[in-house]
Amino acid sequence: MTGTLYIVPTPIGNLGDITERAKETLSEVDFVACEDTRVGGKLLYLLGIKKELVQHHEHNKIKSAKYVALRIKNGESCALISDAGTPAVSDPGEELVRCCIEEGVKVVPLTGPCAAVCALSASGLPSRRFIFEGFLPEKSKERKELLAEIATQRRTVVFYCTPHDIKHDLSSMLDALGDRKVFVARELTKLNEQLVSARLSVAIEMLENGEIPLKGEFVVILEGASQADISAGEFWAEMSVEQHVSHYLALGFSKMDAVKKVAKDRGLPKSVIYDEVK
């Protein structure tokens, strides 16, 4: 195990989700890098493991990453854990992993709990293609810019939300993206786990009236854009099919090529467009 950084996922709620390999790795490494030594220390105590803990969090991540990477280069082994779930995913551990790679340190990932995938699997929303956005930006301009990008994404979108921000986050999504389907997962795998499938407007109302308590951590799975959502923002949104085809004809396209372009724009079969203008 010498000279290696191990990325060790830890339970997001239920201690029974810890893997045997994770326990074995935590037992054998020289030290553990964690966000909060109180949280990391409690986990190790419950597992009956005693290890040196090195704090690695958002405010010291650059200095800490260099320190940890140097120790590993000198022959020690380290397990990276977060407060819950898979480290380095929307997490300061990303900086440590990057630093180790740049320093030529061996990095070994372990499989295990991940709140984003856990929630997605229970959402009932399309999971073949999805994007993970983590936490929405706090600054209004950056938030609006990100939601504008998402507005035309056909893929399901996964977010993390804090109890302090969840109402504001869902309201921002509703304002920017319309009343889409949403899956809200609160306190995953814990005693008070709550899973809600609704429209954004209904989920916001449930938060406001206390049906969804503002306690614990949230994962939000948002429905991707429909063809209608995408079309609404296009230059041809107010055009008839004939006007749309005429637009491409005026640009020098042949009638057949213009029909193909319109069909692609609107997400329709060429035969449907051709029947409209023949």
N, C-alpha and C positions, 0 to 999 in steps of 0.2 A: 504493500500500500504506500510505500515511500514516494514522495514527490508527486502526489496526486491530489487534485481537488475533486471531491465527490459532491454532486448536486443531489441532495436528499429531500424528497417530498415528505411532508409531515401531515398528519390528519387535519382536516379543516373543521373538525368538531368531534367526531367519534374516534376515540383512541384505538378502537378495534381496526381502523383502516390503516394502521401502520403496517408496513410489510416486514417480513422476516429479514429480507436483505437490508432494509433501512436500519433495523435494530442492530444487525450484525455490523454494518458499516459504522454506525455511531459508536459502537463498542470498541472498534479497532483503530479508529483514526487517532491522531495525536491531539487534535483540538477541533473545536466547532466554531464556525463563524455564524452569527445569528443577528437578527434585527434588534431584539430586546432580550437581554440576558435573563430577565425575570421570566419571560415566556419560554425561552429556550431551556432555562434551568428547571422550570416546572415539568416540561416534557421529559427531560432526561431523568429527573427524579422519579416520575411515574414509571419510566422504563427500567429503573434500577441501574442507571448508568452515571458515572462520574467522569466529567471531562472539563478541561479548561475551555471557557467560553470567551470568544473575542467578538466585541460588538461591531457590527457592520450595518449602518443604517443610512438614510438619505442624507444626513448632515455631515457624515464623516466618510462617505463611501470612497472618495478618491484616495485619501490618505490611508484608510483601512485596507483598501484593495492592494495597494503597493506593499503594505506591511505583511499582509497574509500571503501574497504571491512570493515575496522574498523568503518567508519561512518555508514555503513549499519547495521553492527552488533549492533550498539548503537541505532538503531531504525529509521534511516532515509531511504528514498527510493531514488533510482538513476536510471536514464535512460542512457544506454550506446548507443552512436551513433558513426558512423564513418563519414568520409568526404562525403561518398556516398555509398548507398547499405546496405547490411546486415553486421553488426559489427561482429568481431571475426572470419571472414572467410578470411584467408590470410591477417590478420589485427592484430595490437597490442592488440586489445580488447580481444584476446584469453587469454592473461595473466591474465586479470582482471576476466574473467569468471572462469578460473582455480582456482585463488586465492579465489574467493567467495565460490566455491564448497568445497575447502579444509577447509574453515573457517565455513562451515555449513550454509552459507547464501543462502536464497532462490533465485533461478534464473528463470525468466519467459521470454521465447522467444516470440516475435511477428512475424507474417509473413509479408512479404513485398518485395520491390525491391531487386533483386540480379542479377548483371551483367552477371555472369557465366550462370545461368539458362535462363535468357532473351536471350542471344546470342545463346545458344544451341537450344532453341525452334525454332529459325529462320534459323538454319544452314542447315537443310536438311540432316545432317549426323546422323547415328544411335544414338539414345538417350536412348535406353533401358538400356544399360550399358555404363557408362562413368567414367573417373577419372579426378579429378581436381588437377592440379599441381601448380596453382598460378603463381608466377613469377619465371622464370628460374634463377638458381644460377649465380652470377656474375663471380665467380672464374671458370677458364677454366676446371680444373680437375673435380670439382663437377658437372659442366654443362655436360661434356662428360659422366660422370658416370650415371647421371639421364637420358640422352637421350639414353644411352645404355640399360637401364632398359625398357624404353618406346618402344624400337625397336621391342620387341616381344609382346607388348600389343595389343590384338585384339579390345580393347575398344576405343571409341572416347576419345580424350584427350583435356581438357580445360586449357588454359593458360591466364594469364593477362600479358600485355606488356605496357611499357611506350613508349611515342613517341621517346625518346632518344635511346631506345634499340630495337625497333621493327624490324629494318632491320637486325641487328646482330642476334636477336633471330630467325627470319625466316631462315636466312642463316645457322645458326647452325642446325636447324631442317632439312633443305635440305641436308646438308653434312652428317648428321648422319642417316637420315631415308629415304632418297630418295624423289622423287618428288610426294609427296602425295597430296590428295585433302585438301584444307584448306578453312575455312570461317573466314574472318576478319571483325570484327564489331568495328567501330570507333564512338565515341561520341553517344553511345546508348541513345535513347529517347530525344536527344537534337536537336536543330534546324538543325545542320549540320551532323546529323546521316548519316553514310555510311556503307553499308553492301555489302561485296564482296565475291563471291564464285569463287575459281580458284584453280590452282595448285600452290604449293609453289614457283616455279620458276617464274610464271606469277605475283603472288602477290609481290614478291621482285622487279620485274621490274616495277610494278605500283608504288611502294614506291619510287623507284629511279627516275622515270620520273615525279613524282608529281601527278599522277592520284589518289593516296591515300596520302593526305597531312600528314605530320608528326606533327599533332596537336591533342590534346585530349588524352583520354585513350582508350586502345585497349583490346578487348577480342579476342583470337584466338582459334578456334575450329579445331582440327587436326584429320584427318581420322586415324583410327586404323590400325594396321598392317594386311596385307593380309596373307593368308597361304603361298604364295610365299615368302613374306618378312621374315616370320619366318623360312621357310625351308632353305633359303639362308645361314643362320648362323648355321645350324646343321651339325653334323659330316657326315651325309649321303648325303649331298647336291650334291656331285659329283658322287654318286653311282647310278647305274641302279637299278631298282626294284629287279632284280635277285640278284645283289650283296648285296643289303640291306637285303633281306631275308637270304642270305648265312651268313651274319654277325651274325644274331641271331641264325641260326642253329649251327654255330661254338661255340656259347656261351652255347649250350646245350638245346635250346628251341626245342620243337616239331615243325613240319612243320606248323601245324595249329596255334600254338601260335606265331610262327615267323611271319606268315601272319597277325595275329591280331596286333602284335607290329608295323609292317611296315605300316599297314593301319592307325593306330593311329598316328604314326609319320607324315605321309603325309596328314592326313586329308581326306582320301579316303575310300570308302566302301571296306569291306573285299573281296567282290566278284571281284572287279577290280584287286586287288593284286593277288588273287588266279588265275584268268584267265591269268595273266602274267607269272606265274611260274608252272602251272599244267603240 
